[in-house]
Amino acid sequence: MTPQTIALHRFGLGATPEDRAPDDPRGWVTAQFARFDPRPAPIAATRTALQAAADLVAFQQQRREVRTATSAGATPMAPPPKPADDPELKAQRRALRQDHYAATADARLAAALASDTPFVERMVFFWANHFAVSADKQTVTPLAGAFEFEAIRPHVLGRFGDMLSAVARHPAMLLYLDQAVSVGPDSLRAQRAAMQGRRRGLNENLAREILELHTLGVGSGYTQGDVTEFARALTGWTVAGLGGGGNADLPPGTFLFVPGLHEPGARALLGRRYADDGLAQGQAILNDLAVHRATARHIATKLTRHLAGDQPPAAMVDRVAAAFLSSGGDLPTVYRALVASPEAWAPGPVKFLTPWEWTVAAGRATGQRRVPPGSTLGLLDQLGQPMWRPGQPNGFDDLAATWAGPDAVMRRVEAAQRIAARTPPVDARALAEQLHPGALSAATAQAIARADSPAQALALLLVAPETLRR
């Protein structure tokens, strides 16, 4: 691979027919910082988290009304239908999924296909996977896209700490990791519940994942006691209309701090003491975690793995971690350290594209701009990386072995044939040279030249080693 193809494919999202090999590959990457649009037209047209939450609350209210009405009218001879079997409610559930989940997935793909700042878009996808939520959870399904658009995109060129705070306050994360229903054991709300014979307890999911996945990382020295203390500090962080506290003055989906849910008292975490300042207590811990030395190394390791191979070069990790620490987590500074690292420009392919990366690269290669409504979810499901559904809080693997299996490659071959069949005829030989300037192998060029048809030639290009790896 030449520096030009590395810039387009490893740092970018794959070349388009209109792209030209950059004369200054490193400068081409960093120049994108000034042009990045956090809300391009496809994303600006989607509904916000507050709009999705309002629809979700309205649906849940209607479902409760149907359940109450059918139960009240039940007779032994005619038992009420289960709400899940009610045709009207099933149609509404499908509409809710389509209106929010599918629409935001299509918008994400459309923005990636048209982007002239592909490195920054790549970083958006990196951070959305780092701070993963899952649309498999019913309350998160309509919010997953908005989470990326609202908590990640506006901060991708800002400070890591600001992104971390936005993530921790977004309804998708609060609902996904059950923080919205966490109650301090000695809080006023817990005491009232106990008097009524009910138990309301502490949930440690968000605190644990922030420490383990989002900031310090496994093996960094924090203890179970630190997890519990952090979870206590975060009590009271919830979601209006969908969490553990209501507020008629706030729209559903709004971040809300409820003092009655908060565990009273000072907290001790990682050798530091945090005063009982309500909302400010949890935020102060987040602020310290965001600039912690272990966080810098954890983030540097993941970024380096993403751009320089599955075994991150130690010298590059040190360099990127130092940039993170010296800048207080300023992400453009961190990105510049990545771009300046010679290890990231190694001439051989260092990564195997994930299904999402390949979908974007194939679409850009064929000049695709229009995304048929609802098509993105089906394609990603088929390829084995369902959109915003990693199945676990640590997101999708960023390792070649996860995505390079024979069955996974065969799925891409089948998808490539469908893409080529609906693409207007193109000279795949000329396109291959344009997409991979100076890096097209003789074997790939020969295979394309021997194809029986233009469609077959294009399909071969889309699954050639040059397109599957970066």
JOURNOR-V730352 format. One line per field, one symbol per residue. phi: phi as a letter, one per 20 degrees, with the letter a starting at -180 (. if undefined). burial: b if it has 24 or more other ideal C-beta (glycine too) atoms within 12 Angstrom, else e. A space follows every 50 residues. Layout:
BEGIN
phi = ???
burial = ???
END
This chain:
BEGIN
phi = .egfffffdeeecofdgefcgffcgfffffffgfdfdfcfgfffeefeff ffffffffffffffffffffffefcgecffffgfefgffffffffffffd fffffffffffffefdcffffgfgfgffffefccffegfegfdfffgffd edgfdfddegfffgffffdfgfffefemffdfcfgdfffffffffemddc cfdegfgfffffdecfnfmeofdfffgffffffefoebcfncdebdbfed fgnffbddgfefffofcdblnddcffdmgffffffgffffdfgffgffff ffffgfdcofdgfgffggffffffffemnffgffffffffffffdgfegd cdffgfffgffffffemfcedggnefffffffencgflcfnbfemffdcf ffddfgfffffffffffffffdeggbfffffffffcfmcffffffffffe ffbgffffffffdfgfeecc
burial = bebbbbbbbbbbbbbbbebebbeebbebbbbbbeebbbebebbeebbbbb bbbbbbbebbeebeebeeeeeeeeeeeeeeeebeeeeebeebbeebbebb bbbbbbbbbbbbbbbbbbbbbbbbbbbbbbbbbbbebebbbbbbbbbbbb bbbbbbbbbbbbbbbbbbbbbbbbbbbbbbbbbbbebebbeeeeeeeeeb bbbbbbbbbbbbbbbbbeebebeeebbbbbbbbbbbbbbbbbbbbeeeeb bbbbbbbbbbbbbbeebebbeeebebebbebbbbbbbbbbbbbbbbbbbb bbbbbbbbbeebbeebbebbbebbbebebbbbbbbbbbbebebbbeeebb bbbbbbbbbbbbbbbbbbeebeeebbbebbebbbbbbbbbeebebbbbeb eebbeeebbebbbebbbbbbeebeebebbebbbbbbbebbeeebbebbee beebbbbbbbbbbbbbbbbb
END
